[in-house]
Amino acid sequence: MTGCELNSDNIRVFAYSFDFTTASHGWDGDFADYPEGDSIFYELKFKYDTLPRTNGNRKALLMSGKNHSDDLFMFIRKKLSGLKPNTEYRVLFNVRISSNVPTGNVGVGGAPGESVFVKAGAVIAKPEKVLVDGFYSMNADIGSQSQAGADVLVIGNIGVAPTTTQFTEVYRNNNSANPFRVTTDSQGEVWILIGTDSGFEGTTTLYYTSIDILFNQAD
């Protein structure tokens, strides 16, 4: 992980970069929007694992699950520190994933590529699943599938190209015209939340290979 701070004309920018080739950098993962006791049935898996087609030379964050609920949320998270306390920032995300899902395919409940939406955001409280009436939901507002929530933006989907058959790396991001806004806590900390919200009622497997996050102090 690398981070830097740049100062120009009273604008303060913080940049964080995580390359998972040789380390997980403290990111962990979990799942929500599924019934209590069904983790085996849903085939849920989070692991720091070897990236396919790299002969063991590269690693990444593996997320995999079978979406029986038509709404499975698979997410990773990490607390970031070093920002200014109680300060509003505009946040840009650049998330690199490896996916083997083609575009243009039809699946149960939705397309296996275009109906698995990549979301990214930042929150003050640790983002985690909470059990309510026998069902795990998020304690953050993640919206629903193609819809953003108060705590995340939709930055794309996991579809690669019509002819995709092997795991291929692609970027998913927002831009300066669509920044995410967050205000840090009194310690200058926030939690980053990145995940996939699925409408495809089948198995989704992907790898997070790198994540870059830019904080630009709001006006």
DRENDO-1510 file (C-alpha; in Angstrom, 1 decimal, always signed):
<recs>
REC; n; res; u; v; w
REC; 1; MET; +0.0; +0.0; +0.0 .
REC; 2; THR; +1.2; +3.5; -0.8 .
REC; 3; GLY; -0.2; +6.8; +0.2 .
REC; 4; CYS; +0.7; +10.4; -0.5 .
REC; 5; GLU; -0.5; +13.9; +0.2 .
REC; 6; LEU; -0.2; +16.8; -2.2 .
REC; 7; ASN; -0.8; +20.5; -1.5 .
REC; 8; SER; -1.7; +23.1; -4.2 .
REC; 9; ASP; -3.6; +26.4; -3.9 .
REC; 10; ASN; -5.1; +25.3; -0.5 .
REC; 11; ILE; -6.5; +22.1; -1.9 .
REC; 12; ARG; -5.4; +19.0; -0.1 .
REC; 13; VAL; -5.5; +15.6; -1.8 .
REC; 14; PHE; -4.8; +12.2; -0.2 .
REC; 15; ALA; -4.2; +9.2; -2.5 .
REC; 16; TYR; -4.2; +5.5; -1.4 .
REC; 17; SER; -3.1; +2.7; -3.6 .
REC; 18; PHE; -3.4; -1.1; -2.9 .
REC; 19; ASP; -1.8; -3.6; -5.2 .
REC; 20; PHE; -2.8; -7.2; -4.0 .
REC; 21; THR; -0.1; -8.9; -6.0 .
REC; 22; THR; +1.9; -9.8; -2.9 .
REC; 23; ALA; -0.2; -8.8; +0.1 .
REC; 24; SER; -3.8; -8.3; +1.1 .
REC; 25; HIS; -3.0; -5.0; +2.9 .
REC; 26; GLY; -5.5; -5.8; +5.7 .
REC; 27; TRP; -8.6; -5.9; +3.5 .
REC; 28; ASP; -11.2; -8.4; +4.6 .
REC; 29; GLY; -14.5; -9.6; +3.1 .
REC; 30; ASP; -17.9; -10.8; +4.0 .
REC; 31; PHE; -21.4; -11.3; +2.6 .
REC; 32; ALA; -25.0; -10.0; +3.2 .
REC; 33; ASP; -28.5; -10.4; +1.8 .
REC; 34; TYR; -28.8; -14.1; +2.6 .
REC; 35; PRO; -30.6; -16.2; +5.3 .
REC; 36; GLU; -28.9; -17.2; +8.5 .
REC; 37; GLY; -27.3; -20.6; +8.4 .
REC; 38; ASP; -27.2; -20.7; +4.6 .
REC; 39; SER; -23.5; -19.9; +4.0 .
REC; 40; ILE; -22.7; -23.4; +2.8 .
REC; 41; PHE; -25.8; -23.5; +0.5 .
REC; 42; TYR; -24.8; -20.1; -0.9 .
REC; 43; GLU; -21.2; -21.4; -1.4 .
REC; 44; LEU; -19.7; -18.2; +0.1 .
REC; 45; LYS; -16.0; -17.8; -0.2 .
REC; 46; PHE; -13.6; -15.0; +0.6 .
REC; 47; LYS; -9.8; -15.7; +0.3 .
REC; 48; TYR; -6.5; -14.2; -0.6 .
REC; 49; ASP; -5.7; -16.5; -3.4 .
REC; 50; THR; -3.7; -17.0; -6.6 .
REC; 51; LEU; -5.0; -15.1; -9.6 .
REC; 52; PRO; -5.8; -17.5; -12.5 .
REC; 53; ARG; -3.5; -17.6; -15.6 .
REC; 54; THR; -0.5; -16.1; -13.7 .
REC; 55; ASN; +1.3; -19.4; -12.8 .
REC; 56; GLY; +1.1; -18.6; -9.1 .
REC; 57; ASN; +3.1; -15.3; -9.6 .
REC; 58; ARG; +0.2; -13.0; -8.6 .
REC; 59; LYS; -2.4; -13.0; -5.9 .
REC; 60; ALA; -5.7; -11.2; -5.4 .
REC; 61; LEU; -8.8; -11.0; -3.2 .
REC; 62; LEU; -11.2; -13.8; -4.3 .
REC; 63; MET; -14.9; -13.4; -3.8 .
REC; 64; SER; -17.4; -16.1; -4.8 .
REC; 65; GLY; -21.0; -16.9; -4.0 .
REC; 66; LYS; -24.1; -18.5; -5.4 .
REC; 67; ASN; -27.0; -16.0; -5.4 .
REC; 68; HIS; -30.1; -18.0; -4.3 .
REC; 69; SER; -31.7; -14.8; -2.8 .
REC; 70; ASP; -31.5; -12.8; -6.1 .
REC; 71; ASP; -29.8; -10.0; -4.1 .
REC; 72; LEU; -26.5; -11.4; -2.8 .
REC; 73; PHE; -24.0; -8.7; -1.7 .
REC; 74; MET; -20.3; -9.7; -1.6 .
REC; 75; PHE; -18.1; -7.0; -0.2 .
REC; 76; ILE; -14.6; -6.1; +1.0 .
REC; 77; ARG; -13.7; -3.4; +3.4 .
REC; 78; LYS; -10.8; -1.5; +5.1 .
REC; 79; LYS; -10.4; +1.4; +7.5 .
REC; 80; LEU; -8.3; +4.3; +6.2 .
REC; 81; SER; -6.6; +6.8; +8.5 .
REC; 82; GLY; -4.4; +9.9; +8.0 .
REC; 83; LEU; -7.1; +12.2; +6.6 .
REC; 84; LYS; -8.1; +15.5; +8.2 .
REC; 85; PRO; -10.6; +15.1; +11.0 .
REC; 86; ASN; -14.2; +16.2; +10.5 .
REC; 87; THR; -13.6; +17.1; +6.9 .
REC; 88; GLU; -15.7; +16.6; +3.8 .
REC; 89; TYR; -13.9; +14.9; +0.8 .
REC; 90; ARG; -14.9; +14.1; -2.7 .
REC; 91; VAL; -13.7; +10.5; -3.3 .
REC; 92; LEU; -12.7; +8.9; -6.6 .
REC; 93; PHE; -12.4; +5.1; -6.8 .
REC; 94; ASN; -10.5; +3.1; -9.4 .
REC; 95; VAL; -11.2; -0.6; -8.8 .
REC; 96; ARG; -9.4; -3.3; -10.9 .
REC; 97; ILE; -11.1; -6.7; -11.0 .
REC; 98; SER; -10.5; -9.9; -12.8 .
REC; 99; SER; -13.7; -11.5; -14.2 .
REC; 100; ASN; -14.4; -14.3; -16.7 .
REC; 101; VAL; -18.0; -13.2; -17.4 .
REC; 102; PRO; -19.0; -12.3; -20.9 .
REC; 103; THR; -21.4; -9.5; -21.7 .
REC; 104; GLY; -24.7; -10.1; -23.6 .
REC; 105; ASN; -25.6; -13.4; -21.9 .
REC; 106; VAL; -28.9; -14.2; -20.4 .
REC; 107; GLY; -29.2; -15.7; -16.9 .
REC; 108; VAL; -31.8; -16.6; -14.3 .
REC; 109; GLY; -32.9; -13.3; -12.6 .
REC; 110; GLY; -30.6; -11.3; -14.8 .
REC; 111; ALA; -27.4; -11.3; -16.9 .
REC; 112; PRO; -24.4; -12.9; -15.2 .
REC; 113; GLY; -22.3; -9.8; -16.2 .
REC; 114; GLU; -24.5; -6.7; -16.6 .
REC; 115; SER; -26.7; -7.7; -13.6 .
REC; 116; VAL; -23.9; -8.0; -11.1 .
REC; 117; PHE; -23.2; -4.4; -10.1 .
REC; 118; VAL; -19.9; -3.1; -8.7 .
REC; 119; LYS; -20.4; -0.6; -5.9 .
REC; 120; ALA; -18.0; +1.6; -3.9 .
REC; 121; GLY; -18.3; +4.0; -1.0 .
REC; 122; ALA; -17.0; +5.3; +2.3 .
REC; 123; VAL; -18.7; +5.3; +5.7 .
REC; 124; ILE; -17.8; +6.2; +9.3 .
REC; 125; ALA; -19.1; +3.0; +11.1 .
REC; 126; LYS; -17.5; -0.3; +10.1 .
REC; 127; PRO; -19.6; -1.8; +7.3 .
REC; 128; GLU; -20.9; -5.2; +8.3 .
REC; 129; LYS; -23.8; -7.6; +8.0 .
REC; 130; VAL; -26.4; -7.5; +10.7 .
REC; 131; LEU; -28.9; -10.3; +11.5 .
REC; 132; VAL; -32.6; -9.2; +11.4 .
REC; 133; ASP; -35.4; -11.7; +11.7 .
REC; 134; GLY; -33.2; -14.5; +10.4 .
REC; 135; PHE; -31.7; -12.6; +7.5 .
REC; 136; TYR; -28.3; -10.9; +7.1 .
REC; 137; SER; -28.5; -7.3; +5.8 .
REC; 138; MET; -26.0; -4.5; +5.7 .
REC; 139; ASN; -25.7; -1.8; +8.3 .
REC; 140; ALA; -25.0; +0.6; +5.5 .
REC; 141; ASP; -27.3; +1.9; +2.8 .
REC; 142; ILE; -26.1; +0.0; -0.3 .
REC; 143; GLY; -29.2; +0.6; -2.4 .
REC; 144; SER; -30.6; -2.3; -4.4 .
REC; 145; GLN; -28.8; -3.9; -7.4 .
REC; 146; SER; -28.6; -1.2; -10.1 .
REC; 147; GLN; -29.6; +1.5; -7.7 .
REC; 148; ALA; -27.0; +3.4; -5.6 .
REC; 149; GLY; -27.5; +3.9; -1.9 .
REC; 150; ALA; -26.6; +6.7; +0.5 .
REC; 151; ASP; -23.3; +5.0; +1.3 .
REC; 152; VAL; -22.2; +3.7; -2.1 .
REC; 153; LEU; -22.1; +4.6; -5.8 .
REC; 154; VAL; -22.6; +2.2; -8.7 .
REC; 155; ILE; -19.3; +2.2; -10.7 .
REC; 156; GLY; -20.0; -0.6; -13.2 .
REC; 157; ASN; -20.6; -4.3; -13.5 .
REC; 158; ILE; -18.5; -7.4; -13.9 .
REC; 159; GLY; -19.2; -8.1; -17.6 .
REC; 160; VAL; -16.0; -8.0; -19.7 .
REC; 161; ALA; -16.7; -8.5; -23.4 .
REC; 162; PRO; -19.0; -10.7; -25.5 .
REC; 163; THR; -16.3; -13.2; -26.3 .
REC; 164; THR; -14.8; -13.5; -22.8 .
REC; 165; THR; -14.0; -17.0; -21.6 .
REC; 166; GLN; -11.0; -16.5; -19.3 .
REC; 167; PHE; -10.4; -14.3; -16.3 .
REC; 168; THR; -9.5; -10.8; -17.6 .
REC; 169; GLU; -8.7; -7.7; -15.7 .
REC; 170; VAL; -10.9; -4.6; -16.1 .
REC; 171; TYR; -11.2; -1.2; -14.4 .
REC; 172; ARG; -14.4; +0.1; -12.8 .
REC; 173; ASN; -14.5; +3.6; -11.5 .
REC; 174; ASN; -16.3; +6.9; -11.0 .
REC; 175; ASN; -15.0; +10.2; -12.2 .
REC; 176; SER; -14.7; +13.8; -11.1 .
REC; 177; ALA; -18.2; +14.5; -12.5 .
REC; 178; ASN; -19.6; +11.9; -10.2 .
REC; 179; PRO; -17.6; +11.9; -6.9 .
REC; 180; PHE; -18.6; +10.2; -3.7 .
REC; 181; ARG; -18.8; +12.5; -0.8 .
REC; 182; VAL; -17.9; +11.6; +2.8 .
REC; 183; THR; -17.0; +13.5; +6.0 .
REC; 184; THR; -14.3; +11.9; +8.1 .
REC; 185; ASP; -14.7; +11.2; +11.8 .
REC; 186; SER; -12.9; +13.1; +14.6 .
REC; 187; GLN; -9.8; +10.9; +14.1 .
REC; 188; GLY; -9.6; +11.6; +10.4 .
REC; 189; GLU; -10.7; +8.0; +9.5 .
REC; 190; VAL; -13.2; +6.4; +7.2 .
REC; 191; TRP; -14.1; +2.8; +6.2 .
REC; 192; ILE; -14.0; +1.9; +2.5 .
REC; 193; LEU; -16.7; -0.4; +1.3 .
REC; 194; ILE; -16.5; -2.1; -2.1 .
REC; 195; GLY; -18.7; -4.9; -3.3 .
REC; 196; THR; -21.0; -6.5; -5.9 .
REC; 197; ASP; -24.8; -6.4; -5.7 .
REC; 198; SER; -26.2; -9.3; -7.7 .
REC; 199; GLY; -29.4; -9.8; -9.6 .
REC; 200; PHE; -28.0; -12.9; -11.3 .
REC; 201; GLU; -29.3; -16.1; -9.6 .
REC; 202; GLY; -26.2; -18.2; -10.2 .
REC; 203; THR; -22.5; -18.4; -9.1 .
REC; 204; THR; -20.4; -15.3; -9.3 .
REC; 205; THR; -16.6; -15.5; -8.9 .
REC; 206; LEU; -14.2; -12.5; -9.2 .
REC; 207; TYR; -10.9; -11.3; -8.0 .
REC; 208; TYR; -9.9; -7.8; -6.8 .
REC; 209; THR; -6.4; -7.1; -8.1 .
REC; 210; SER; -5.9; -3.5; -7.1 .
REC; 211; ILE; -7.7; -0.5; -5.7 .
REC; 212; ASP; -6.8; +3.2; -5.9 .
REC; 213; ILE; -8.7; +5.8; -3.9 .
REC; 214; LEU; -8.3; +9.6; -4.2 .
REC; 215; PHE; -9.6; +12.0; -1.5 .
REC; 216; ASN; -10.0; +15.6; -2.6 .
REC; 217; GLN; -11.0; +18.1; +0.1 .
REC; 218; ALA; -14.4; +19.5; -0.7 .
REC; 219; ASP; -14.9; +23.2; -1.2 .
</recs>
